[in-house]
Amino acid sequence: MNETAVKPVLIDKEVVAELKFPESDVLFNPAAIAKRKSEIDRAVYLGNTEHTKVRIVFEDAAGLKQIETTIWGSTDKRIILKSGMVIPIHRIQEVKI
């Protein structure tokens, strides 16, 4: 995925529970969507085997955000962070390991 022109706001993962997420996907290109899925799968694997933290850039209703945390799991619609907090996959722009 391309670096974004707007710099994301770094937030604490505990704030995620308070955010509102629109229904639309932030990505439109099928290749970018497939890459995002691959990045999430790798981050889940590393999170569970090596407790590796990743940088997640995503967009809520207010704008671009970034957190650095471990992804513990994923479903077809969400990633699961520590303490059961979730981020909708369709709002994630990139996951950097």
Biopython code that builds the backbone (N, CA, C, O; Angstrom):
import numpy as np
from Bio.PDB.StructureBuilder import StructureBuilder

atoms = [
    (1, "MET", "N", (0.821, -1.176, 0.000)),
    (1, "MET", "CA", (0.000, 0.000, 0.000)),
    (1, "MET", "C", (0.865, 1.238, 0.000)),
    (1, "MET", "O", (1.987, 1.227, 0.505)),
    (2, "ASN", "N", (0.355, 2.268, -0.549)),
    (2, "ASN", "CA", (1.106, 3.513, -0.647)),
    (2, "ASN", "C", (1.082, 4.255, 0.677)),
    (2, "ASN", "O", (0.123, 4.175, 1.445)),
    (3, "GLU", "N", (2.157, 4.971, 0.916)),
    (3, "GLU", "CA", (2.174, 5.825, 2.095)),
    (3, "GLU", "C", (1.105, 6.902, 1.898)),
    (3, "GLU", "O", (0.929, 7.417, 0.794)),
    (4, "THR", "N", (0.420, 7.224, 2.941)),
    (4, "THR", "CA", (-0.645, 8.208, 2.843)),
    (4, "THR", "C", (-0.074, 9.610, 2.911)),
    (4, "THR", "O", (0.952, 9.843, 3.550)),
    (5, "ALA", "N", (-0.750, 10.551, 2.242)),
    (5, "ALA", "CA", (-0.317, 11.941, 2.233)),
    (5, "ALA", "C", (-0.587, 12.592, 3.592)),
    (5, "ALA", "O", (0.164, 13.465, 4.026)),
    (6, "VAL", "N", (-1.648, 12.167, 4.252)),
    (6, "VAL", "CA", (-1.999, 12.685, 5.567)),
    (6, "VAL", "C", (-1.332, 11.813, 6.619)),
    (6, "VAL", "O", (-1.389, 10.586, 6.551)),
    (7, "LYS", "N", (-0.709, 12.451, 7.577)),
    (7, "LYS", "CA", (-0.036, 11.689, 8.645)),
    (7, "LYS", "C", (-1.083, 11.225, 9.658)),
    (7, "LYS", "O", (-1.865, 12.032, 10.160)),
    (8, "PRO", "N", (-1.097, 9.916, 9.959)),
    (8, "PRO", "CA", (-2.072, 9.412, 10.934)),
    (8, "PRO", "C", (-1.745, 9.865, 12.350)),
    (8, "PRO", "O", (-0.584, 10.075, 12.702)),
    (9, "VAL", "N", (-2.794, 10.010, 13.153)),
    (9, "VAL", "CA", (-2.660, 10.389, 14.552)),
    (9, "VAL", "C", (-2.389, 9.121, 15.361)),
    (9, "VAL", "O", (-3.167, 8.169, 15.300)),
    (10, "LEU", "N", (-1.296, 9.104, 16.112)),
    (10, "LEU", "CA", (-0.966, 7.967, 16.963)),
    (10, "LEU", "C", (-1.860, 7.994, 18.199)),
    (10, "LEU", "O", (-1.910, 8.988, 18.922)),
    (11, "ILE", "N", (-2.568, 6.881, 18.429)),
    (11, "ILE", "CA", (-3.453, 6.799, 19.592)),
    (11, "ILE", "C", (-3.109, 5.559, 20.413)),
    (11, "ILE", "O", (-2.444, 4.647, 19.922)),
    (12, "ASP", "N", (-3.562, 5.532, 21.655)),
    (12, "ASP", "CA", (-3.422, 4.349, 22.504)),
    (12, "ASP", "C", (-4.478, 3.336, 22.097)),
    (12, "ASP", "O", (-5.586, 3.714, 21.715)),
    (13, "LYS", "N", (-4.149, 2.060, 22.175)),
    (13, "LYS", "CA", (-5.092, 1.023, 21.751)),
    (13, "LYS", "C", (-6.371, 1.032, 22.590)),
    (13, "LYS", "O", (-7.418, 0.596, 22.113)),
    (14, "GLU", "N", (-6.306, 1.514, 23.816)),
    (14, "GLU", "CA", (-7.483, 1.561, 24.671)),
    (14, "GLU", "C", (-8.571, 2.498, 24.138)),
    (14, "GLU", "O", (-9.741, 2.357, 24.494)),
    (15, "VAL", "N", (-8.189, 3.445, 23.294)),
    (15, "VAL", "CA", (-9.126, 4.415, 22.728)),
    (15, "VAL", "C", (-9.988, 3.781, 21.626)),
    (15, "VAL", "O", (-11.061, 4.296, 21.312)),
    (16, "VAL", "N", (-9.532, 2.686, 21.048)),
    (16, "VAL", "CA", (-10.225, 2.055, 19.915)),
    (16, "VAL", "C", (-11.685, 1.760, 20.233)),
    (16, "VAL", "O", (-12.544, 1.917, 19.366)),
    (17, "ALA", "N", (-11.979, 1.342, 21.443)),
    (17, "ALA", "CA", (-13.355, 1.004, 21.815)),
    (17, "ALA", "C", (-14.306, 2.190, 21.693)),
    (17, "ALA", "O", (-15.513, 1.994, 21.555)),
    (18, "GLU", "N", (-13.790, 3.408, 21.741)),
    (18, "GLU", "CA", (-14.622, 4.611, 21.683)),
    (18, "GLU", "C", (-14.825, 5.138, 20.265)),
    (18, "GLU", "O", (-15.623, 6.053, 20.062)),
    (19, "LEU", "N", (-14.127, 4.586, 19.292)),
    (19, "LEU", "CA", (-14.180, 5.108, 17.931)),
    (19, "LEU", "C", (-15.409, 4.625, 17.165)),
    (19, "LEU", "O", (-15.948, 3.553, 17.439)),
    (20, "LYS", "N", (-15.839, 5.437, 16.202)),
    (20, "LYS", "CA", (-16.951, 5.095, 15.310)),
    (20, "LYS", "C", (-16.381, 4.804, 13.929)),
    (20, "LYS", "O", (-15.543, 5.553, 13.427)),
    (21, "PHE", "N", (-16.838, 3.710, 13.314)),
    (21, "PHE", "CA", (-16.319, 3.292, 12.021)),
    (21, "PHE", "C", (-17.407, 3.280, 10.960)),
    (21, "PHE", "O", (-18.413, 2.587, 11.113)),
    (22, "PRO", "N", (-17.217, 4.049, 9.873)),
    (22, "PRO", "CA", (-18.162, 4.001, 8.749)),
    (22, "PRO", "C", (-18.175, 2.613, 8.103)),
    (22, "PRO", "O", (-17.272, 1.808, 8.329)),
    (23, "GLU", "N", (-19.195, 2.345, 7.308)),
    (23, "GLU", "CA", (-19.367, 1.039, 6.671)),
    (23, "GLU", "C", (-18.533, 0.857, 5.403)),
    (23, "GLU", "O", (-18.296, -0.279, 4.991)),
    (24, "SER", "N", (-18.087, 1.933, 4.782)),
    (24, "SER", "CA", (-17.365, 1.829, 3.514)),
    (24, "SER", "C", (-15.927, 1.351, 3.718)),
    (24, "SER", "O", (-15.331, 1.564, 4.775)),
    (25, "ASP", "N", (-15.378, 0.698, 2.680)),
    (25, "ASP", "CA", (-13.991, 0.226, 2.720)),
    (25, "ASP", "C", (-13.066, 1.383, 2.358)),
    (25, "ASP", "O", (-13.397, 2.198, 1.496)),
    (26, "VAL", "N", (-11.923, 1.457, 3.004)),
    (26, "VAL", "CA", (-10.947, 2.507, 2.706)),
    (26, "VAL", "C", (-10.106, 2.144, 1.483)),
    (26, "VAL", "O", (-9.441, 3.007, 0.909)),
    (27, "LEU", "N", (-10.133, 0.885, 1.085)),
    (27, "LEU", "CA", (-9.399, 0.432, -0.098)),
    (27, "LEU", "C", (-10.378, 0.063, -1.206)),
    (27, "LEU", "O", (-11.469, -0.440, -0.941)),
    (28, "PHE", "N", (-9.977, 0.317, -2.450)),
    (28, "PHE", "CA", (-10.853, 0.031, -3.582)),
    (28, "PHE", "C", (-10.225, -0.952, -4.555)),
    (28, "PHE", "O", (-10.938, -1.638, -5.288)),
    (29, "ASN", "N", (-8.917, -1.029, -4.571)),
    (29, "ASN", "CA", (-8.194, -1.894, -5.495)),
    (29, "ASN", "C", (-8.182, -3.324, -4.951)),
    (29, "ASN", "O", (-7.777, -3.543, -3.809)),
    (30, "PRO", "N", (-8.623, -4.309, -5.759)),
    (30, "PRO", "CA", (-8.630, -5.702, -5.290)),
    (30, "PRO", "C", (-7.243, -6.200, -4.856)),
    (30, "PRO", "O", (-7.142, -6.983, -3.911)),
    (31, "ALA", "N", (-6.195, -5.763, -5.524)),
    (31, "ALA", "CA", (-4.839, -6.181, -5.143)),
    (31, "ALA", "C", (-4.465, -5.613, -3.767)),
    (31, "ALA", "O", (-3.834, -6.301, -2.965)),
    (32, "ALA", "N", (-4.846, -4.379, -3.498)),
    (32, "ALA", "CA", (-4.559, -3.764, -2.195)),
    (32, "ALA", "C", (-5.356, -4.453, -1.088)),
    (32, "ALA", "O", (-4.854, -4.626, 0.023)),
    (33, "ILE", "N", (-6.586, -4.843, -1.384)),
    (33, "ILE", "CA", (-7.410, -5.549, -0.407)),
    (33, "ILE", "C", (-6.804, -6.916, -0.098)),
    (33, "ILE", "O", (-6.773, -7.333, 1.060)),
    (34, "ALA", "N", (-6.323, -7.616, -1.128)),
    (34, "ALA", "CA", (-5.676, -8.920, -0.935)),
    (34, "ALA", "C", (-4.390, -8.769, -0.131)),
    (34, "ALA", "O", (-4.087, -9.607, 0.719)),
    (35, "LYS", "N", (-3.627, -7.698, -0.397)),
    (35, "LYS", "CA", (-2.389, -7.453, 0.345)),
    (35, "LYS", "C", (-2.694, -7.181, 1.816)),
    (35, "LYS", "O", (-1.984, -7.661, 2.700)),
    (36, "ARG", "N", (-3.743, -6.417, 2.073)),
    (36, "ARG", "CA", (-4.142, -6.123, 3.457)),
    (36, "ARG", "C", (-4.472, -7.429, 4.192)),
    (36, "ARG", "O", (-4.055, -7.617, 5.335)),
    (37, "LYS", "N", (-5.207, -8.316, 3.551)),
    (37, "LYS", "CA", (-5.563, -9.613, 4.148)),
    (37, "LYS", "C", (-4.298, -10.415, 4.476)),
    (37, "LYS", "O", (-4.197, -11.015, 5.546)),
    (38, "SER", "N", (-3.346, -10.419, 3.556)),
    (38, "SER", "CA", (-2.089, -11.129, 3.763)),
    (38, "SER", "C", (-1.297, -10.524, 4.930)),
    (38, "SER", "O", (-0.740, -11.256, 5.749)),
    (39, "GLU", "N", (-1.248, -9.196, 5.003)),
    (39, "GLU", "CA", (-0.546, -8.515, 6.094)),
    (39, "GLU", "C", (-1.191, -8.850, 7.445)),
    (39, "GLU", "O", (-0.491, -9.070, 8.433)),
    (40, "ILE", "N", (-2.517, -8.887, 7.480)),
    (40, "ILE", "CA", (-3.223, -9.210, 8.726)),
    (40, "ILE", "C", (-2.926, -10.647, 9.137)),
    (40, "ILE", "O", (-2.635, -10.909, 10.304)),
    (41, "ASP", "N", (-2.996, -11.582, 8.186)),
    (41, "ASP", "CA", (-2.715, -12.989, 8.498)),
    (41, "ASP", "C", (-1.308, -13.149, 9.070)),
    (41, "ASP", "O", (-1.109, -13.882, 10.040)),
    (42, "ARG", "N", (-0.341, -12.471, 8.474)),
    (42, "ARG", "CA", (1.040, -12.557, 8.963)),
    (42, "ARG", "C", (1.164, -11.937, 10.356)),
    (42, "ARG", "O", (1.845, -12.485, 11.224)),
    (43, "ALA", "N", (0.505, -10.797, 10.568)),
    (43, "ALA", "CA", (0.557, -10.126, 11.868)),
    (43, "ALA", "C", (-0.081, -10.984, 12.960)),
    (43, "ALA", "O", (0.413, -11.011, 14.087)),
    (44, "VAL", "N", (-1.173, -11.685, 12.642)),
    (44, "VAL", "CA", (-1.811, -12.575, 13.622)),
    (44, "VAL", "C", (-0.851, -13.705, 13.981)),
    (44, "VAL", "O", (-0.681, -14.033, 15.155)),
    (45, "TYR", "N", (-0.232, -14.292, 12.976)),
    (45, "TYR", "CA", (0.724, -15.379, 13.217)),
    (45, "TYR", "C", (1.866, -14.899, 14.124)),
    (45, "TYR", "O", (2.194, -15.554, 15.114)),
    (46, "LEU", "N", (2.463, -13.764, 13.782)),
    (46, "LEU", "CA", (3.578, -13.235, 14.571)),
    (46, "LEU", "C", (3.128, -12.804, 15.965)),
    (46, "LEU", "O", (3.879, -12.944, 16.931)),
    (47, "GLY", "N", (1.927, -12.291, 16.072)),
    (47, "GLY", "CA", (1.408, -11.889, 17.374)),
    (47, "GLY", "C", (1.232, -13.066, 18.317)),
    (47, "GLY", "O", (1.473, -12.953, 19.519)),
    (48, "ASN", "N", (0.810, -14.198, 17.765)),
    (48, "ASN", "CA", (0.562, -15.372, 18.594)),
    (48, "ASN", "C", (1.808, -16.209, 18.850)),
    (48, "ASN", "O", (1.891, -16.887, 19.874)),
    (49, "THR", "N", (2.775, -16.175, 17.943)),
    (49, "THR", "CA", (3.971, -16.989, 18.130)),
    (49, "THR", "C", (5.116, -16.235, 18.786)),
    (49, "THR", "O", (5.868, -16.804, 19.577)),
    (50, "GLU", "N", (5.248, -14.944, 18.455)),
    (50, "GLU", "CA", (6.384, -14.169, 18.949)),
    (50, "GLU", "C", (5.986, -12.895, 19.689)),
    (50, "GLU", "O", (6.849, -12.126, 20.112)),
    (51, "HIS", "N", (4.683, -12.672, 19.845)),
    (51, "HIS", "CA", (4.159, -11.469, 20.506)),
    (51, "HIS", "C", (4.678, -10.190, 19.848)),
    (51, "HIS", "O", (4.962, -9.200, 20.521)),
    (52, "THR", "N", (4.794, -10.233, 18.529)),
    (52, "THR", "CA", (5.305, -9.105, 17.752)),
    (52, "THR", "C", (4.251, -8.010, 17.632)),
    (52, "THR", "O", (3.104, -8.276, 17.273)),
    (53, "LYS", "N", (4.647, -6.787, 17.932)),
    (53, "LYS", "CA", (3.755, -5.641, 17.741)),
    (53, "LYS", "C", (3.857, -5.162, 16.300)),
    (53, "LYS", "O", (4.916, -5.248, 15.677)),
    (54, "VAL", "N", (2.731, -4.653, 15.776)),
    (54, "VAL", "CA", (2.678, -4.114, 14.428)),
    (54, "VAL", "C", (2.090, -2.712, 14.475)),
    (54, "VAL", "O", (1.476, -2.306, 15.462)),
    (55, "ARG", "N", (2.293, -1.988, 13.389)),
    (55, "ARG", "CA", (1.698, -0.656, 13.251)),
    (55, "ARG", "C", (0.472, -0.811, 12.357)),
    (55, "ARG", "O", (0.577, -1.293, 11.229)),
    (56, "ILE", "N", (-0.677, -0.404, 12.860)),
    (56, "ILE", "CA", (-1.924, -0.495, 12.117)),
    (56, "ILE", "C", (-2.379, 0.925, 11.801)),
    (56, "ILE", "O", (-2.594, 1.736, 12.702)),
    (57, "VAL", "N", (-2.524, 1.215, 10.500)),
    (57, "VAL", "CA", (-3.033, 2.509, 10.062)),
    (57, "VAL", "C", (-4.461, 2.276, 9.588)),
    (57, "VAL", "O", (-4.706, 1.462, 8.697)),
    (58, "PHE", "N", (-5.394, 2.997, 10.191)),
    (58, "PHE", "CA", (-6.807, 2.798, 9.873)),
    (58, "PHE", "C", (-7.540, 4.129, 9.924)),
    (58, "PHE", "O", (-7.005, 5.130, 10.400)),
    (59, "GLU", "N", (-8.764, 4.125, 9.429)),
    (59, "GLU", "CA", (-9.544, 5.353, 9.377)),
    (59, "GLU", "C", (-10.874, 5.155, 10.090)),
    (59, "GLU", "O", (-11.639, 4.247, 9.762)),
    (60, "ASP", "N", (-11.140, 6.010, 11.065)),
    (60, "ASP", "CA", (-12.446, 6.004, 11.714)),
    (60, "ASP", "C", (-13.260, 7.166, 11.136)),
    (60, "ASP", "O", (-12.851, 7.760, 10.138)),
    (61, "ALA", "N", (-14.388, 7.494, 11.736)),
    (61, "ALA", "CA", (-15.241, 8.563, 11.218)),
    (61, "ALA", "C", (-14.568, 9.929, 11.279)),
    (61, "ALA", "O", (-14.924, 10.825, 10.514)),
    (62, "ALA", "N", (-13.603, 10.102, 12.175)),
    (62, "ALA", "CA", (-12.951, 11.395, 12.361)),
    (62, "ALA", "C", (-11.677, 11.566, 11.534)),
    (62, "ALA", "O", (-11.208, 12.691, 11.362)),
    (63, "GLY", "N", (-11.106, 10.470, 11.017)),
    (63, "GLY", "CA", (-9.882, 10.604, 10.232)),
    (63, "GLY", "C", (-8.918, 9.455, 10.431)),
    (63, "GLY", "O", (-9.263, 8.415, 10.992)),
    (64, "LEU", "N", (-7.704, 9.665, 9.960)),
    (64, "LEU", "CA", (-6.669, 8.638, 9.948)),
    (64, "LEU", "C", (-6.033, 8.485, 11.327)),
    (64, "LEU", "O", (-5.641, 9.469, 11.954)),
    (65, "LYS", "N", (-5.935, 7.236, 11.792)),
    (65, "LYS", "CA", (-5.356, 6.924, 13.096)),
    (65, "LYS", "C", (-4.293, 5.847, 12.932)),
    (65, "LYS", "O", (-4.235, 5.166, 11.909)),
    (66, "GLN", "N", (-3.458, 5.703, 13.949)),
    (66, "GLN", "CA", (-2.422, 4.674, 13.963)),
    (66, "GLN", "C", (-2.261, 4.162, 15.381)),
    (66, "GLN", "O", (-2.278, 4.935, 16.339)),
    (67, "ILE", "N", (-2.104, 2.837, 15.507)),
    (67, "ILE", "CA", (-1.767, 2.240, 16.794)),
    (67, "ILE", "C", (-0.637, 1.249, 16.588)),
    (67, "ILE", "O", (-0.433, 0.730, 15.490)),
    (68, "GLU", "N", (0.085, 0.999, 17.650)),
    (68, "GLU", "CA", (1.130, -0.018, 17.640)),
    (68, "GLU", "C", (0.767, -1.024, 18.709)),
    (68, "GLU", "O", (0.762, -0.715, 19.900)),
    (69, "THR", "N", (0.461, -2.239, 18.266)),
    (69, "THR", "CA", (-0.021, -3.262, 19.181)),
    (69, "THR", "C", (0.136, -4.640, 18.556)),
    (69, "THR", "O", (0.599, -4.776, 17.423)),
    (70, "THR", "N", (-0.252, -5.646, 19.301)),
    (70, "THR", "CA", (-0.252, -7.023, 18.824)),
    (70, "THR", "C", (-1.650, -7.376, 18.343)),
    (70, "THR", "O", (-2.634, -7.080, 19.020)),
    (71, "ILE", "N", (-1.744, -8.005, 17.183)),
    (71, "ILE", "CA", (-3.030, -8.514, 16.703)),
    (71, "ILE", "C", (-3.122, -9.964, 17.162)),
    (71, "ILE", "O", (-2.297, -10.791, 16.772)),
    (72, "TRP", "N", (-4.117, -10.279, 17.984)),
    (72, "TRP", "CA", (-4.247, -11.615, 18.552)),
    (72, "TRP", "C", (-5.075, -12.539, 17.676)),
    (72, "TRP", "O", (-4.912, -13.757, 17.740)),
    (73, "GLY", "N", (-5.962, -11.980, 16.857)),
    (73, "GLY", "CA", (-6.799, -12.824, 16.017)),
    (73, "GLY", "C", (-7.513, -11.994, 14.978)),
    (73, "GLY", "O", (-7.451, -10.764, 14.981)),
    (74, "SER", "N", (-8.202, -12.702, 14.075)),
    (74, "SER", "CA", (-9.008, -12.006, 13.075)),
    (74, "SER", "C", (-10.177, -12.883, 12.665)),
    (74, "SER", "O", (-10.113, -14.110, 12.745)),
    (75, "THR", "N", (-11.232, -12.240, 12.229)),
    (75, "THR", "CA", (-12.372, -12.911, 11.627)),
    (75, "THR", "C", (-12.433, -12.409, 10.191)),
    (75, "THR", "O", (-11.520, -11.716, 9.743)),
    (76, "ASP", "N", (-13.472, -12.738, 9.478)),
    (76, "ASP", "CA", (-13.582, -12.214, 8.118)),
    (76, "ASP", "C", (-13.911, -10.726, 8.102)),
    (76, "ASP", "O", (-13.803, -10.084, 7.057)),
    (77, "LYS", "N", (-14.314, -10.162, 9.253)),
    (77, "LYS", "CA", (-14.709, -8.753, 9.299)),
    (77, "LYS", "C", (-13.888, -7.868, 10.235)),
    (77, "LYS", "O", (-13.895, -6.646, 10.087)),
    (78, "ARG", "N", (-13.180, -8.465, 11.196)),
    (78, "ARG", "CA", (-12.493, -7.668, 12.221)),
    (78, "ARG", "C", (-11.147, -8.268, 12.603)),
    (78, "ARG", "O", (-10.913, -9.468, 12.464)),
    (79, "ILE", "N", (-10.258, -7.379, 13.096)),
    (79, "ILE", "CA", (-9.057, -7.868, 13.773)),
    (79, "ILE", "C", (-9.322, -7.728, 15.268)),
    (79, "ILE", "O", (-10.055, -6.841, 15.705)),
    (80, "ILE", "N", (-8.715, -8.613, 16.034)),
    (80, "ILE", "CA", (-8.936, -8.648, 17.473)),
    (80, "ILE", "C", (-7.634, -8.274, 18.178)),
    (80, "ILE", "O", (-6.592, -8.897, 17.974)),
    (81, "LEU", "N", (-7.724, -7.253, 19.002)),
    (81, "LEU", "CA", (-6.578, -6.771, 19.771)),
    (81, "LEU", "C", (-6.705, -7.255, 21.211)),
    (81, "LEU", "O", (-7.680, -7.913, 21.571)),
    (82, "LYS", "N", (-5.726, -6.927, 22.016)),
    (82, "LYS", "CA", (-5.749, -7.270, 23.440)),
    (82, "LYS", "C", (-7.024, -6.728, 24.091)),
    (82, "LYS", "O", (-7.531, -5.680, 23.691)),
    (83, "SER", "N", (-7.526, -7.424, 25.064)),
    (83, "SER", "CA", (-8.728, -7.050, 25.817)),
    (83, "SER", "C", (-9.994, -7.082, 24.972)),
    (83, "SER", "O", (-10.992, -6.457, 25.329)),
    (84, "GLY", "N", (-9.963, -7.799, 23.860)),
    (84, "GLY", "CA", (-11.152, -7.972, 23.032)),
    (84, "GLY", "C", (-11.532, -6.773, 22.191)),
    (84, "GLY", "O", (-12.604, -6.766, 21.587)),
    (85, "MET", "N", (-10.693, -5.768, 22.135)),
    (85, "MET", "CA", (-10.976, -4.622, 21.276)),
    (85, "MET", "C", (-10.846, -5.047, 19.821)),
    (85, "MET", "O", (-10.015, -5.889, 19.482)),
    (86, "VAL", "N", (-11.678, -4.455, 18.959)),
    (86, "VAL", "CA", (-11.677, -4.840, 17.550)),
    (86, "VAL", "C", (-11.626, -3.618, 16.640)),
    (86, "VAL", "O", (-12.065, -2.526, 17.003)),
    (87, "ILE", "N", (-11.078, -3.835, 15.449)),
    (87, "ILE", "CA", (-11.085, -2.828, 14.383)),
    (87, "ILE", "C", (-11.644, -3.518, 13.146)),
    (87, "ILE", "O", (-11.181, -4.601, 12.789)),
    (88, "PRO", "N", (-12.631, -2.914, 12.483)),
    (88, "PRO", "CA", (-13.152, -3.500, 11.256)),
    (88, "PRO", "C", (-12.064, -3.543, 10.178)),
    (88, "PRO", "O", (-11.379, -2.548, 9.939)),
    (89, "ILE", "N", (-11.913, -4.686, 9.540)),
    (89, "ILE", "CA", (-10.878, -4.833, 8.511)),
    (89, "ILE", "C", (-11.071, -3.838, 7.376)),
    (89, "ILE", "O", (-10.091, -3.329, 6.831)),
    (90, "HIS", "N", (-12.314, -3.552, 7.011)),
    (90, "HIS", "CA", (-12.555, -2.653, 5.885)),
    (90, "HIS", "C", (-12.115, -1.210, 6.150)),
    (90, "HIS", "O", (-12.111, -0.390, 5.232)),
    (91, "ARG", "N", (-11.747, -0.895, 7.383)),
    (91, "ARG", "CA", (-11.276, 0.451, 7.708)),
    (91, "ARG", "C", (-9.749, 0.517, 7.830)),
    (91, "ARG", "O", (-9.204, 1.591, 8.084)),
    (92, "ILE", "N", (-9.055, -0.606, 7.654)),
    (92, "ILE", "CA", (-7.596, -0.654, 7.783)),
    (92, "ILE", "C", (-6.956, -0.337, 6.441)),
    (92, "ILE", "O", (-7.291, -0.943, 5.424)),
    (93, "GLN", "N", (-6.026, 0.622, 6.448)),
    (93, "GLN", "CA", (-5.276, 0.952, 5.239)),
    (93, "GLN", "C", (-4.036, 0.101, 5.097)),
    (93, "GLN", "O", (-3.711, -0.350, 3.998)),
    (94, "GLU", "N", (-3.331, -0.127, 6.211)),
    (94, "GLU", "CA", (-2.115, -0.939, 6.139)),
    (94, "GLU", "C", (-1.740, -1.487, 7.507)),
    (94, "GLU", "O", (-2.088, -0.929, 8.547)),
    (95, "VAL", "N", (-1.018, -2.599, 7.468)),
    (95, "VAL", "CA", (-0.449, -3.220, 8.659)),
    (95, "VAL", "C", (1.040, -3.387, 8.372)),
    (95, "VAL", "O", (1.431, -4.102, 7.449)),
    (96, "LYS", "N", (1.852, -2.727, 9.167)),
    (96, "LYS", "CA", (3.308, -2.814, 8.972)),
    (96, "LYS", "C", (3.941, -3.577, 10.117)),
    (96, "LYS", "O", (3.701, -3.296, 11.292)),
    (97, "ILE", "N", (4.750, -4.542, 9.746)),
    (97, "ILE", "CA", (5.417, -5.390, 10.732)),
    (97, "ILE", "C", (6.805, -4.856, 11.010)),
    (97, "ILE", "O", (7.537, -5.429, 11.817)),
]
sb = StructureBuilder()
sb.init_structure("model")
sb.init_model(0)
sb.init_chain("A")
sb.init_seg("    ")
for serial, (resi, resn, name, xyz) in enumerate(atoms, 1):
    if name == "N":
        sb.init_residue(resn, " ", resi, " ")
    sb.init_atom(name, np.array(xyz, "f"), 0.0, 1.0, " ", f" {name:<3s}", serial, name[0])
structure = sb.get_structure()
